[in-house]
Amino acid sequence: MTDLAKTWRLIVSSPLPGAENMAIDEALLRSFDPATSLPVLRIYGWEPAALSLGRFQKGAEVLDLERCRAEALPVVRRITGGGAIYHADELTYSIVCAPSQIPPASSIKDSFRVLTGFLLAFYRGLGLRAAYAVDALPSGTRLGERTPFCFAGKESFDILVGGGKIGGNAQRRQKGTIFQHGSIPLVNRAETGLSYMRQRVPEQARDATSLRDCGVCATGETVGQGLASAFKGHFGVELDNDTLNGQERQIAGELLLRKYSTELWNLEGVGE
């Protein structure tokens, strides 16, 4: 049974440090009641630049922590899996919803296709030939390989433009709720991100692309507006401009203090 949502909350955040961004994302997930809450689309940026680790990565195993510390580069941990991502000159979206509030998906994997459909619409609206990896790559191409660096591997529903992977997406399910977030790179900083990894293979960054690489030079504000418009059009919904409510702010503050400001969580993954 589905109860497709007609209205979503739209939360547009000014660029924030990585720890605050991750605390807010988790607070939105924790505060969500699949029976009563409106689904959420959040759009935000990162300031200063930061590295995020996937939920199951160990900082000392995958990152050159000495360099990160020498350059005062913040390292945070996501609540989703996947490889490390360097967040600079990008926008990030996050979605919190119940499965019944979105178009049907045949599986968890297929829900990536459903929830990233607005990204395809966004890129195509810019005149870019965007397609899912499973559709764009030759038959038999190996997909889904786990890699320490996000842009080194491709999943079936990663989006490619001109053969290059543009951004990345990750999902988590919890108590009848879907949480998904992903990046939209304005400028290609993959090589910079790779320079902070322990294993630095140049080829791992060569398949990454960005809006600027594709000839689109736009501000974060303009891209954010385009994303919201594509989301509305693709899903046929209304977006209600909103901010964090009191409960969400309180939970985000607690998470920032006891979790996302600690190396125990950010580097070791201890403290879920």
N, C-alpha and C positions, 0 to 999 in steps of 0.2 A: 504494500500500500504506500502511495506517495502523497505528500502534501507539499507540492512545489511552492517554495517561498516566492511571493510576489514583491516583497520589499526586503532589502538588505541594509544593514548599517554600513556606512562608509566612514572609515576613520583614516584621515590623512594626517600623518605625523610629520613634523619637521625633522630634519636629519638629527639623529641621536647617536650617542656612543653605543657600541655593540652590546654591552651588558644590559643597557636599558631596553634596547630593541628586543632582545631575547626574553627579558623579564616580562615585557608587555605582551609579547606573543603567547607566552605560557599562561599569563594571567587571563587572557581572553579565552584560552582553552579551558582553564580550570573553572572559570565563571560561567561557562556555557551550559545551559540546560536544554538538551535536545527536544524536550517536550514543550518548552515555553519560550525559548530565546529566539530572537531574530538572528539569522545568519549574518556573518561579519566579513567584510572585505576591508583589509587594512593596507595602506600604501605608505611606504616610508623610505628614508635614506639613511646613510651612515656617515657620521662625522665624530671623530676622525675615522680614517680607514681602519679596518680590523680584519682579522682572520677568524673564520668560524670553523670549528671542527664538527664532524658528524657525531651523532650520539655515541657510537661505539668505538671511536678512535681514541688512542692514547697520544697526548701531546708529545711526549718524549720520543715516541716511536716514529712519528710522521713529520714532525716539525724541527727545524733548526732553532731550538729555543734560545740558544745563545745569541743568535742574530736578532730574533724577535725582541729579546730583552734589551739588547744593545741599542736597538732603534726605537724602543718604547712602543712597539706595535702591540695593541691589545689583541688578546686571544680569548674567544668565547666559545662556548659549546652550544650547539642546537639541541632541541629535543627530538629532532628527526635524524635519520641515518644519512649515509652518503659520505662523500669525501670532503676534504678541506676546501674552503672557498675564501678568496681574498675579496673583500667588499670595499670597493672604491669606485667612484664615478658610476654608480648604479642606483636603480630603484629596486625595492623588494616589495612583493605583495605577500600577504598572508590571508588565508581563508579559514573560517571556523563555521562549520555547519553540520547539520544532521544528514545522513544519507538520503532521507526522505525529502529533503528540501531542494535537492538538485535532480536533474534528469537521471533516469535509471542507468546504472552501470552493471555489466555482467559479472564483474569481479573487482577486487581491489585494484589490480593492475589497470583495468579498463577505466576505473574512476580517474586515473591520471589523464586519460584522453578526455573525459568529460570536463574535468576541472581546468585543463589547460586550453580548452577550445577557444576561450576568449583571447588567449595570447596569440594563437594562430590568426584570429580575426584582427587583432591589433597590428601585428607585423604585416599582414596582407593589406591592411588599410593604408599602410605607409608605402605600398607598392613593392614590397619585398616578396620574393618567392619562398615563403616559409612552408615547411612540411615536417611531419613527424619522421624521426629516424627510420622507423620501420617501413615507411612508405618511400623515403627518399634514397635509401642506401641499396646497393645491389643485393639480390637474394643470396642468402648464405652468410651475410655479414654478421660477425659475432656481436651481439648486443647484450647488455646487462652485466658486463664484467666489472667486478668491484675494483676500484682504484683508489689510492690514498688521496689523489688530487682530483677534484670534481670533474674538471674539464678533460681529463685523460680518457674517460670512458663515456659510452653512450647507452642510454636506456631506450626502449622501444618508442616511448612517447616524449623523448627529448625533442626539442624543436631545432631544426637545422635551417640555415639560410645560406645559400651558395655552398653547401657542403660543410659549413662550419657550425658548431654547436653554439647557440646563443642562449646564455643563461643556464640555469639548472633548477630542478624542482624536487621537492621531497615531501613525504606525507607521513602522518601518524594517525592511528585510530585509537580512541580511548573512550570507553563508556558510551557507546552509541554516538560518538562525535568524530567528525573528520577534521583534522588540522592539516593544512597544506601551505607551504610557502615556496617562493622561488624568486630568482633574480632576473632583472632586465638590465644588462650592461649598456651604459651609455657610451663608454670608452673601453677598449680592450685592455684590461690590466692582468691578463692571465700570466704573462711572462713575469711580471712583478710578483704575483702570488706564488708562482713556481719557485722563485728564488728563495722563499722562506721554507721550502720543503727539505727534508733530509735527503731524499732522492730527487735529483734534478735532472730529468731527461728532457732536453729541449723539445722533442717531438710531442711531449704531453701537453704543451700549450699551443701548438700550431693549429689545432683543429678548432680553437675557440674563436668566436667572432663577436662583434658588438654593433650597436646602431651606427656609430661613427664609421666603422669598417665598411658598413653597407651603404654609406653615403648619407646617413641621416644624422644631422647635427642638431640636437634639441636639448633644451634645459630639462632638469628633473621635473619642474612644475608642468611643463608642456607634456612630457611623457606621462606623468601621473594623470593628467586630465584625459589623455588619449586612452590610457588603460581603463579608466573608469567608464568612459564612453563605450569602449569595445565590450566591456563586461555587461553593461546595460543592454546593448544591442544583441549580443550573442545569447544571453540567457533570457532576454525579454523581461527584465525586472526593473524596479525603481531603486535608486540608491538614496538613502536618507542620511545626509551629512550629520555626523555624530562625533562625540568625544568619549573617552573612557568614563564609565560611571564610577561611583564611589567605591564599590566593591572591587572593581577591576584595578583602580588606582592603588587601593590598599594592598591587594595581593601582589601587584607588580612591585611595590615598594619593599614588601617583605622578601620577595624572591631576589630582588636586586641586592639586598643587604646580606642575606644568608646563603645565597646560592651563586648568583652570577657575578659577584664580586670576589669569589674565592677561587684560588688555583685548584683546590681539591675537586671542585666541579669542573671548571673550565679545562683543566689539563688532564685530570684523572677520570672524570665521569662519576665521581662519588658524591652522593647527596641528592638522588632523584626525588 
